[in-house]
Amino acid sequence: MERGIDRTSATHAGQPYATVREALVLALEEEGARPMVPQVVDELARQISEGTNR
């Protein structure tokens, strides 16, 4: 899961929330992170979009 978040952050930081969320879901699915809690994905996508994660 961590790799998917890091990869999305590196490639999508500062981009629109919807774009980040879609990329994050795909990255997490590729990492086998299931089930995903929608609220957690939303918050991570918001942080990446705003450039405030970690």
C-alpha positions as a printed Julia matrix, in Angstrom:
54×3 Matrix{Float64}:
   0.0    0.0     0.0
   2.82   2.36    0.9
   4.37   2.04   -2.55
   1.09   2.92   -4.25
   0.71   6.03   -2.11
   4.32   7.09   -2.67
   4.07   6.52   -6.41
   0.84   8.51   -6.68
   2.27  11.31   -4.57
   5.39  11.51   -6.73
   3.46  11.64  -10.0
   0.28  13.51   -9.06
   1.08  15.98   -6.24
  -0.74  19.25   -6.78
  -3.08  17.87   -9.43
  -6.89  18.07   -9.13
  -8.44  15.87   -6.45
 -10.47  13.74   -8.89
  -7.38  12.98  -10.97
  -5.35  12.09   -7.87
  -8.1    9.91   -6.42
  -8.46   7.92   -9.63
  -4.7    7.4    -9.89
  -4.49   6.47   -6.21
  -7.24   3.85   -6.47
  -5.5    2.3    -9.48
  -2.13   2.31   -7.72
  -3.59   0.74   -4.59
  -5.37  -1.94   -6.63
  -2.08  -2.74   -8.37
  -0.49  -3.19   -4.94
  -3.29  -5.55   -3.9
  -4.64  -3.2    -1.24
  -8.17  -4.47   -0.79
 -10.58  -3.72    0.69
 -10.05   0.03    0.58
 -11.87   2.28    3.03
 -13.35   5.09    0.89
 -12.78   7.74    3.57
  -9.09   6.83    3.81
  -8.67   6.96    0.04
 -10.49  10.32   -0.03
  -8.23  11.78    2.66
  -5.04  10.51    1.04
  -6.15  11.87   -2.34
  -6.95  15.25   -0.75
  -3.53  15.4     0.9
  -1.71  14.46   -2.3
  -3.77  16.95   -4.31
  -2.96  19.73   -1.84
   0.67  18.62   -1.6
   0.37  18.17    2.16
   0.81  14.43    2.58
   3.56  13.46    5.02
